Amino acid sequence: MTFEESEKLWESIEMVKDVLMSSDRVIEKLPPDQAQFITAYNTMLTKAWGNLLDLYQEYATQNLTTH
């Protein structure tokens, strides 16, 4: 993965996090049946977010060093 690709990956991670956080606020205002649908969607999105974080962590471990 190039540095530019890693930056795009990080941007994607941040976007997914923002979507999850904003949808949590929406869920609080919905009736239970509608909230249940979005909660299921968020569960899948959270898994995808975790996978993106894993990819980024793998890249960072292999390519980024601190001095």
PDB file of N, CA, C and O in Angstrom, chain B, residues numbered from 101:
ATOM      1  N   MET B 101       0.857  -1.165   0.000  1.00  0.00           N
ATOM      2  CA  MET B 101       0.000   0.000   0.000  1.00  0.00           C
ATOM      3  C   MET B 101       0.904   1.229   0.000  1.00  0.00           C
ATOM      4  O   MET B 101       1.876   1.305   0.751  1.00  0.00           O
ATOM      5  N   THR B 102       0.569   2.171  -0.842  1.00  0.00           N
ATOM      6  CA  THR B 102       1.341   3.400  -0.887  1.00  0.00           C
ATOM      7  C   THR B 102       0.879   4.335   0.229  1.00  0.00           C
ATOM      8  O   THR B 102      -0.164   4.126   0.848  1.00  0.00           O
ATOM      9  N   PHE B 103       1.673   5.358   0.464  1.00  0.00           N
ATOM     10  CA  PHE B 103       1.292   6.342   1.476  1.00  0.00           C
ATOM     11  C   PHE B 103      -0.027   7.017   1.105  1.00  0.00           C
ATOM     12  O   PHE B 103      -0.872   7.260   1.968  1.00  0.00           O
ATOM     13  N   GLU B 104      -0.199   7.318  -0.188  1.00  0.00           N
ATOM     14  CA  GLU B 104      -1.438   7.960  -0.642  1.00  0.00           C
ATOM     15  C   GLU B 104      -2.642   7.051  -0.412  1.00  0.00           C
ATOM     16  O   GLU B 104      -3.712   7.512  -0.015  1.00  0.00           O
ATOM     17  N   GLU B 105      -2.457   5.761  -0.662  1.00  0.00           N
ATOM     18  CA  GLU B 105      -3.542   4.805  -0.416  1.00  0.00           C
ATOM     19  C   GLU B 105      -3.859   4.721   1.071  1.00  0.00           C
ATOM     20  O   GLU B 105      -5.021   4.598   1.459  1.00  0.00           O
ATOM     21  N   SER B 106      -2.825   4.788   1.899  1.00  0.00           N
ATOM     22  CA  SER B 106      -3.068   4.746   3.340  1.00  0.00           C
ATOM     23  C   SER B 106      -3.828   5.982   3.802  1.00  0.00           C
ATOM     24  O   SER B 106      -4.657   5.896   4.708  1.00  0.00           O
ATOM     25  N   GLU B 107      -3.555   7.130   3.190  1.00  0.00           N
ATOM     26  CA  GLU B 107      -4.306   8.342   3.534  1.00  0.00           C
ATOM     27  C   GLU B 107      -5.776   8.190   3.154  1.00  0.00           C
ATOM     28  O   GLU B 107      -6.657   8.595   3.912  1.00  0.00           O
ATOM     29  N   LYS B 108      -6.046   7.609   1.982  1.00  0.00           N
ATOM     30  CA  LYS B 108      -7.428   7.378   1.562  1.00  0.00           C
ATOM     31  C   LYS B 108      -8.110   6.385   2.506  1.00  0.00           C
ATOM     32  O   LYS B 108      -9.280   6.548   2.851  1.00  0.00           O
ATOM     33  N   LEU B 109      -7.376   5.371   2.911  1.00  0.00           N
ATOM     34  CA  LEU B 109      -7.923   4.399   3.851  1.00  0.00           C
ATOM     35  C   LEU B 109      -8.296   5.083   5.161  1.00  0.00           C
ATOM     36  O   LEU B 109      -9.369   4.832   5.709  1.00  0.00           O
ATOM     37  N   TRP B 110      -7.412   5.952   5.667  1.00  0.00           N
ATOM     38  CA  TRP B 110      -7.703   6.655   6.919  1.00  0.00           C
ATOM     39  C   TRP B 110      -8.915   7.567   6.764  1.00  0.00           C
ATOM     40  O   TRP B 110      -9.742   7.659   7.672  1.00  0.00           O
ATOM     41  N   GLU B 111      -9.027   8.242   5.618  1.00  0.00           N
ATOM     42  CA  GLU B 111     -10.198   9.086   5.361  1.00  0.00           C
ATOM     43  C   GLU B 111     -11.472   8.244   5.381  1.00  0.00           C
ATOM     44  O   GLU B 111     -12.493   8.680   5.913  1.00  0.00           O
ATOM     45  N   SER B 112     -11.421   7.050   4.809  1.00  0.00           N
ATOM     46  CA  SER B 112     -12.579   6.151   4.820  1.00  0.00           C
ATOM     47  C   SER B 112     -12.935   5.727   6.231  1.00  0.00           C
ATOM     48  O   SER B 112     -14.112   5.661   6.586  1.00  0.00           O
ATOM     49  N   ILE B 113     -11.928   5.440   7.033  1.00  0.00           N
ATOM     50  CA  ILE B 113     -12.155   5.068   8.431  1.00  0.00           C
ATOM     51  C   ILE B 113     -12.865   6.204   9.167  1.00  0.00           C
ATOM     52  O   ILE B 113     -13.810   5.968   9.920  1.00  0.00           O
ATOM     53  N   GLU B 114     -12.411   7.423   8.945  1.00  0.00           N
ATOM     54  CA  GLU B 114     -13.025   8.576   9.604  1.00  0.00           C
ATOM     55  C   GLU B 114     -14.459   8.794   9.134  1.00  0.00           C
ATOM     56  O   GLU B 114     -15.329   9.138   9.934  1.00  0.00           O
ATOM     57  N   MET B 115     -14.713   8.595   7.832  1.00  0.00           N
ATOM     58  CA  MET B 115     -16.071   8.771   7.308  1.00  0.00           C
ATOM     59  C   MET B 115     -17.026   7.749   7.904  1.00  0.00           C
ATOM     60  O   MET B 115     -18.140   8.095   8.298  1.00  0.00           O
ATOM     61  N   VAL B 116     -16.602   6.500   7.974  1.00  0.00           N
ATOM     62  CA  VAL B 116     -17.464   5.465   8.552  1.00  0.00           C
ATOM     63  C   VAL B 116     -17.740   5.774  10.013  1.00  0.00           C
ATOM     64  O   VAL B 116     -18.866   5.612  10.482  1.00  0.00           O
ATOM     65  N   LYS B 117     -16.720   6.216  10.732  1.00  0.00           N
ATOM     66  CA  LYS B 117     -16.917   6.578  12.140  1.00  0.00           C
ATOM     67  C   LYS B 117     -17.941   7.702  12.262  1.00  0.00           C
ATOM     68  O   LYS B 117     -18.812   7.656  13.131  1.00  0.00           O
ATOM     69  N   ASP B 118     -17.844   8.700  11.408  1.00  0.00           N
ATOM     70  CA  ASP B 118     -18.796   9.817  11.450  1.00  0.00           C
ATOM     71  C   ASP B 118     -20.220   9.360  11.161  1.00  0.00           C
ATOM     72  O   ASP B 118     -21.165   9.816  11.806  1.00  0.00           O
ATOM     73  N   VAL B 119     -20.377   8.456  10.189  1.00  0.00           N
ATOM     74  CA  VAL B 119     -21.708   7.925   9.873  1.00  0.00           C
ATOM     75  C   VAL B 119     -22.266   7.163  11.070  1.00  0.00           C
ATOM     76  O   VAL B 119     -23.432   7.330  11.426  1.00  0.00           O
ATOM     77  N   LEU B 120     -21.440   6.335  11.686  1.00  0.00           N
ATOM     78  CA  LEU B 120     -21.901   5.575  12.846  1.00  0.00           C
ATOM     79  C   LEU B 120     -22.309   6.494  13.990  1.00  0.00           C
ATOM     80  O   LEU B 120     -23.333   6.273  14.637  1.00  0.00           O
ATOM     81  N   MET B 121     -21.516   7.511  14.235  1.00  0.00           N
ATOM     82  CA  MET B 121     -21.834   8.423  15.339  1.00  0.00           C
ATOM     83  C   MET B 121     -23.124   9.195  15.060  1.00  0.00           C
ATOM     84  O   MET B 121     -23.945   9.367  15.961  1.00  0.00           O
ATOM     85  N   SER B 122     -23.309   9.655  13.836  1.00  0.00           N
ATOM     86  CA  SER B 122     -24.523  10.411  13.535  1.00  0.00           C
ATOM     87  C   SER B 122     -25.747   9.508  13.529  1.00  0.00           C
ATOM     88  O   SER B 122     -26.828   9.935  13.934  1.00  0.00           O
ATOM     89  N   SER B 123     -25.596   8.272  13.079  1.00  0.00           N
ATOM     90  CA  SER B 123     -26.753   7.376  13.081  1.00  0.00           C
ATOM     91  C   SER B 123     -27.155   6.996  14.503  1.00  0.00           C
ATOM     92  O   SER B 123     -28.333   6.754  14.767  1.00  0.00           O
ATOM     93  N   ASP B 124     -26.198   6.940  15.415  1.00  0.00           N
ATOM     94  CA  ASP B 124     -26.546   6.686  16.814  1.00  0.00           C
ATOM     95  C   ASP B 124     -27.467   7.774  17.353  1.00  0.00           C
ATOM     96  O   ASP B 124     -28.390   7.492  18.118  1.00  0.00           O
ATOM     97  N   ARG B 125     -27.215   9.006  16.956  1.00  0.00           N
ATOM     98  CA  ARG B 125     -28.083  10.110  17.395  1.00  0.00           C
ATOM     99  C   ARG B 125     -29.474   9.997  16.787  1.00  0.00           C
ATOM    100  O   ARG B 125     -30.468  10.338  17.429  1.00  0.00           O
ATOM    101  N   VAL B 126     -29.543   9.516  15.548  1.00  0.00           N
ATOM    102  CA  VAL B 126     -30.839   9.335  14.886  1.00  0.00           C
ATOM    103  C   VAL B 126     -31.618   8.202  15.547  1.00  0.00           C
ATOM    104  O   VAL B 126     -32.823   8.321  15.767  1.00  0.00           O
ATOM    105  N   ILE B 127     -30.940   7.112  15.862  1.00  0.00           N
ATOM    106  CA  ILE B 127     -31.594   5.948  16.467  1.00  0.00           C
ATOM    107  C   ILE B 127     -32.323   6.339  17.747  1.00  0.00           C
ATOM    108  O   ILE B 127     -33.416   5.845  18.022  1.00  0.00           O
ATOM    109  N   GLU B 128     -31.717   7.222  18.523  1.00  0.00           N
ATOM    110  CA  GLU B 128     -32.325   7.627  19.790  1.00  0.00           C
ATOM    111  C   GLU B 128     -33.696   8.267  19.600  1.00  0.00           C
ATOM    112  O   GLU B 128     -34.512   8.268  20.522  1.00  0.00           O
ATOM    113  N   LYS B 129     -33.958   8.812  18.411  1.00  0.00           N
ATOM    114  CA  LYS B 129     -35.202   9.546  18.169  1.00  0.00           C
ATOM    115  C   LYS B 129     -36.249   8.736  17.417  1.00  0.00           C
ATOM    116  O   LYS B 129     -37.354   9.220  17.173  1.00  0.00           O
ATOM    117  N   LEU B 130     -35.903   7.502  17.048  1.00  0.00           N
ATOM    118  CA  LEU B 130     -36.811   6.692  16.238  1.00  0.00           C
ATOM    119  C   LEU B 130     -37.655   5.751  17.082  1.00  0.00           C
ATOM    120  O   LEU B 130     -37.284   5.391  18.199  1.00  0.00           O
ATOM    121  N   PRO B 131     -38.812   5.356  16.520  1.00  0.00           N
ATOM    122  CA  PRO B 131     -39.591   4.305  17.167  1.00  0.00           C
ATOM    123  C   PRO B 131     -38.781   2.999  17.160  1.00  0.00           C
ATOM    124  O   PRO B 131     -37.931   2.812  16.290  1.00  0.00           O
ATOM    125  N   PRO B 132     -39.030   2.109  18.104  1.00  0.00           N
ATOM    126  CA  PRO B 132     -38.226   0.888  18.238  1.00  0.00           C
ATOM    127  C   PRO B 132     -38.107   0.047  16.966  1.00  0.00           C
ATOM    128  O   PRO B 132     -37.029  -0.473  16.680  1.00  0.00           O
ATOM    129  N   ASP B 133     -39.189  -0.098  16.197  1.00  0.00           N
ATOM    130  CA  ASP B 133     -39.109  -0.944  14.996  1.00  0.00           C
ATOM    131  C   ASP B 133     -38.168  -0.350  13.950  1.00  0.00           C
ATOM    132  O   ASP B 133     -37.442  -1.091  13.289  1.00  0.00           O
ATOM    133  N   GLN B 134     -38.169   0.952  13.792  1.00  0.00           N
ATOM    134  CA  GLN B 134     -37.261   1.604  12.853  1.00  0.00           C
ATOM    135  C   GLN B 134     -35.834   1.616  13.393  1.00  0.00           C
ATOM    136  O   GLN B 134     -34.876   1.437  12.642  1.00  0.00           O
ATOM    137  N   ALA B 135     -35.705   1.823  14.670  1.00  0.00           N
ATOM    138  CA  ALA B 135     -34.379   1.835  15.288  1.00  0.00           C
ATOM    139  C   ALA B 135     -33.719   0.467  15.154  1.00  0.00           C
ATOM    140  O   ALA B 135     -32.503   0.381  14.984  1.00  0.00           O
ATOM    141  N   GLN B 136     -34.506  -0.599  15.229  1.00  0.00           N
ATOM    142  CA  GLN B 136     -33.970  -1.953  15.119  1.00  0.00           C
ATOM    143  C   GLN B 136     -33.329  -2.172  13.753  1.00  0.00           C
ATOM    144  O   GLN B 136     -32.271  -2.795  13.659  1.00  0.00           O
ATOM    145  N   PHE B 137     -33.959  -1.666  12.693  1.00  0.00           N
ATOM    146  CA  PHE B 137     -33.403  -1.805  11.342  1.00  0.00           C
ATOM    147  C   PHE B 137     -32.067  -1.084  11.236  1.00  0.00           C
ATOM    148  O   PHE B 137     -31.101  -1.645  10.718  1.00  0.00           O
ATOM    149  N   ILE B 138     -32.001   0.132  11.712  1.00  0.00           N
ATOM    150  CA  ILE B 138     -30.762   0.904  11.619  1.00  0.00           C
ATOM    151  C   ILE B 138     -29.688   0.302  12.520  1.00  0.00           C
ATOM    152  O   ILE B 138     -28.507   0.328  12.172  1.00  0.00           O
ATOM    153  N   THR B 139     -30.072  -0.226  13.647  1.00  0.00           N
ATOM    154  CA  THR B 139     -29.107  -0.871  14.531  1.00  0.00           C
ATOM    155  C   THR B 139     -28.475  -2.079  13.843  1.00  0.00           C
ATOM    156  O   THR B 139     -27.271  -2.303  13.972  1.00  0.00           O
ATOM    157  N   ALA B 140     -29.265  -2.850  13.121  1.00  0.00           N
ATOM    158  CA  ALA B 140     -28.720  -3.999  12.380  1.00  0.00           C
ATOM    159  C   ALA B 140     -27.759  -3.518  11.294  1.00  0.00           C
ATOM    160  O   ALA B 140     -26.696  -4.106  11.094  1.00  0.00           O
ATOM    161  N   TYR B 141     -28.130  -2.467  10.608  1.00  0.00           N
ATOM    162  CA  TYR B 141     -27.264  -1.873   9.586  1.00  0.00           C
ATOM    163  C   TYR B 141     -25.957  -1.394  10.228  1.00  0.00           C
ATOM    164  O   TYR B 141     -24.876  -1.622   9.684  1.00  0.00           O
ATOM    165  N   ASN B 142     -26.054  -0.748  11.356  1.00  0.00           N
ATOM    166  CA  ASN B 142     -24.863  -0.249  12.047  1.00  0.00           C
ATOM    167  C   ASN B 142     -23.943  -1.382  12.491  1.00  0.00           C
ATOM    168  O   ASN B 142     -22.723  -1.218  12.510  1.00  0.00           O
ATOM    169  N   THR B 143     -24.511  -2.515  12.842  1.00  0.00           N
ATOM    170  CA  THR B 143     -23.698  -3.664  13.225  1.00  0.00           C
ATOM    171  C   THR B 143     -22.806  -4.093  12.066  1.00  0.00           C
ATOM    172  O   THR B 143     -21.625  -4.380  12.259  1.00  0.00           O
ATOM    173  N   MET B 144     -23.370  -4.136  10.867  1.00  0.00           N
ATOM    174  CA  MET B 144     -22.577  -4.492   9.690  1.00  0.00           C
ATOM    175  C   MET B 144     -21.538  -3.416   9.390  1.00  0.00           C
ATOM    176  O   MET B 144     -20.393  -3.723   9.059  1.00  0.00           O
ATOM    177  N   LEU B 145     -21.940  -2.178   9.506  1.00  0.00           N
ATOM    178  CA  LEU B 145     -21.030  -1.067   9.241  1.00  0.00           C
ATOM    179  C   LEU B 145     -19.894  -1.033  10.265  1.00  0.00           C
ATOM    180  O   LEU B 145     -18.762  -0.692   9.922  1.00  0.00           O
ATOM    181  N   THR B 146     -20.186  -1.379  11.503  1.00  0.00           N
ATOM    182  CA  THR B 146     -19.154  -1.429  12.540  1.00  0.00           C
ATOM    183  C   THR B 146     -18.131  -2.516  12.228  1.00  0.00           C
ATOM    184  O   THR B 146     -16.935  -2.328  12.453  1.00  0.00           O
ATOM    185  N   LYS B 147     -18.594  -3.644  11.714  1.00  0.00           N
ATOM    186  CA  LYS B 147     -17.660  -4.712  11.325  1.00  0.00           C
ATOM    187  C   LYS B 147     -16.757  -4.238  10.193  1.00  0.00           C
ATOM    188  O   LYS B 147     -15.551  -4.481  10.215  1.00  0.00           O
ATOM    189  N   ALA B 148     -17.332  -3.569   9.213  1.00  0.00           N
ATOM    190  CA  ALA B 148     -16.528  -3.037   8.103  1.00  0.00           C
ATOM    191  C   ALA B 148     -15.522  -2.021   8.621  1.00  0.00           C
ATOM    192  O   ALA B 148     -14.373  -2.002   8.181  1.00  0.00           O
ATOM    193  N   TRP B 149     -15.946  -1.181   9.549  1.00  0.00           N
ATOM    194  CA  TRP B 149     -15.061  -0.176  10.138  1.00  0.00           C
ATOM    195  C   TRP B 149     -13.894  -0.863  10.845  1.00  0.00           C
ATOM    196  O   TRP B 149     -12.748  -0.430  10.728  1.00  0.00           O
ATOM    197  N   GLY B 150     -14.191  -1.928  11.573  1.00  0.00           N
ATOM    198  CA  GLY B 150     -13.142  -2.686  12.256  1.00  0.00           C
ATOM    199  C   GLY B 150     -12.153  -3.298  11.274  1.00  0.00           C
ATOM    200  O   GLY B 150     -10.948  -3.313  11.522  1.00  0.00           O
ATOM    201  N   ASN B 151     -12.673  -3.805  10.150  1.00  0.00           N
ATOM    202  CA  ASN B 151     -11.790  -4.365   9.133  1.00  0.00           C
ATOM    203  C   ASN B 151     -10.877  -3.293   8.545  1.00  0.00           C
ATOM    204  O   ASN B 151      -9.693  -3.542   8.320  1.00  0.00           O
ATOM    205  N   LEU B 152     -11.418  -2.107   8.294  1.00  0.00           N
ATOM    206  CA  LEU B 152     -10.599  -1.000   7.791  1.00  0.00           C
ATOM    207  C   LEU B 152      -9.526  -0.611   8.801  1.00  0.00           C
ATOM    208  O   LEU B 152      -8.381  -0.350   8.433  1.00  0.00           O
ATOM    209  N   LEU B 153      -9.901  -0.574  10.065  1.00  0.00           N
ATOM    210  CA  LEU B 153      -8.914  -0.251  11.100  1.00  0.00           C
ATOM    211  C   LEU B 153      -7.804  -1.298  11.156  1.00  0.00           C
ATOM    212  O   LEU B 153      -6.632  -0.962  11.327  1.00  0.00           O
ATOM    213  N   ASP B 154      -8.177  -2.558  11.011  1.00  0.00           N
ATOM    214  CA  ASP B 154      -7.174  -3.626  10.992  1.00  0.00           C
ATOM    215  C   ASP B 154      -6.199  -3.449   9.832  1.00  0.00           C
ATOM    216  O   ASP B 154      -4.988  -3.599  10.000  1.00  0.00           O
ATOM    217  N   LEU B 155      -6.735  -3.128   8.654  1.00  0.00           N
ATOM    218  CA  LEU B 155      -5.872  -2.899   7.492  1.00  0.00           C
ATOM    219  C   LEU B 155      -4.917  -1.741   7.731  1.00  0.00           C
ATOM    220  O   LEU B 155      -3.730  -1.817   7.416  1.00  0.00           O
ATOM    221  N   TYR B 156      -5.460  -0.664   8.294  1.00  0.00           N
ATOM    222  CA  TYR B 156      -4.606   0.499   8.540  1.00  0.00           C
ATOM    223  C   TYR B 156      -3.548   0.179   9.584  1.00  0.00           C
ATOM    224  O   TYR B 156      -2.393   0.578   9.440  1.00  0.00           O
ATOM    225  N   GLN B 157      -3.927  -0.529  10.619  1.00  0.00           N
ATOM    226  CA  GLN B 157      -2.960  -0.885  11.662  1.00  0.00           C
ATOM    227  C   GLN B 157      -1.857  -1.768  11.093  1.00  0.00           C
ATOM    228  O   GLN B 157      -0.688  -1.606  11.442  1.00  0.00           O
ATOM    229  N   GLU B 158      -2.223  -2.699  10.219  1.00  0.00           N
ATOM    230  CA  GLU B 158      -1.221  -3.550   9.586  1.00  0.00           C
ATOM    231  C   GLU B 158      -0.254  -2.714   8.753  1.00  0.00           C
ATOM    232  O   GLU B 158       0.960  -2.913   8.806  1.00  0.00           O
ATOM    233  N   TYR B 159      -0.806  -1.774   7.982  1.00  0.00           N
ATOM    234  CA  TYR B 159       0.039  -0.883   7.178  1.00  0.00           C
ATOM    235  C   TYR B 159       0.963  -0.069   8.079  1.00  0.00           C
ATOM    236  O   TYR B 159       2.167   0.013   7.835  1.00  0.00           O
ATOM    237  N   ALA B 160       0.392   0.528   9.117  1.00  0.00           N
ATOM    238  CA  ALA B 160       1.174   1.390  10.003  1.00  0.00           C
ATOM    239  C   ALA B 160       2.278   0.607  10.686  1.00  0.00           C
ATOM    240  O   ALA B 160       3.396   1.103  10.828  1.00  0.00           O
ATOM    241  N   THR B 161       1.978  -0.606  11.110  1.00  0.00           N
ATOM    242  CA  THR B 161       2.972  -1.431  11.782  1.00  0.00           C
ATOM    243  C   THR B 161       4.144  -1.743  10.843  1.00  0.00           C
ATOM    244  O   THR B 161       5.299  -1.768  11.268  1.00  0.00           O
ATOM    245  N   GLN B 162       3.839  -1.977   9.590  1.00  0.00           N
ATOM    246  CA  GLN B 162       4.867  -2.359   8.630  1.00  0.00           C
ATOM    247  C   GLN B 162       5.626  -1.159   8.050  1.00  0.00           C
ATOM    248  O   GLN B 162       6.773  -1.307   7.626  1.00  0.00           O
ATOM    249  N   ASN B 163       5.008   0.013   8.026  1.00  0.00           N
ATOM    250  CA  ASN B 163       5.588   1.115   7.257  1.00  0.00           C
ATOM    251  C   ASN B 163       5.887   2.396   8.015  1.00  0.00           C
ATOM    252  O   ASN B 163       6.666   3.221   7.538  1.00  0.00           O
ATOM    253  N   LEU B 164       5.304   2.578   9.151  1.00  0.00           N
ATOM    254  CA  LEU B 164       5.509   3.829   9.870  1.00  0.00           C
ATOM    255  C   LEU B 164       6.382   3.574  11.097  1.00  0.00           C
ATOM    256  O   LEU B 164       6.153   2.624  11.845  1.00  0.00           O
ATOM    257  N   THR B 165       7.342   4.397  11.287  1.00  0.00           N
ATOM    258  CA  THR B 165       8.204   4.281  12.469  1.00  0.00           C
ATOM    259  C   THR B 165       8.236   5.609  13.187  1.00  0.00           C
ATOM    260  O   THR B 165       8.028   6.664  12.587  1.00  0.00           O
ATOM    261  N   THR B 166       8.494   5.547  14.456  1.00  0.00           N
ATOM    262  CA  THR B 166       8.655   6.778  15.244  1.00  0.00           C
ATOM    263  C   THR B 166      10.094   6.876  15.679  1.00  0.00           C
ATOM    264  O   THR B 166      10.738   5.873  15.986  1.00  0.00           O
ATOM    265  N   HIS B 167      10.583   8.075  15.702  1.00  0.00           N
ATOM    266  CA  HIS B 167      11.976   8.301  16.098  1.00  0.00           C
ATOM    267  C   HIS B 167      12.016   9.216  17.297  1.00  0.00           C
ATOM    268  O   HIS B 167      13.096   9.537  17.793  1.00  0.00           O
TER     269      HIS B 167
END
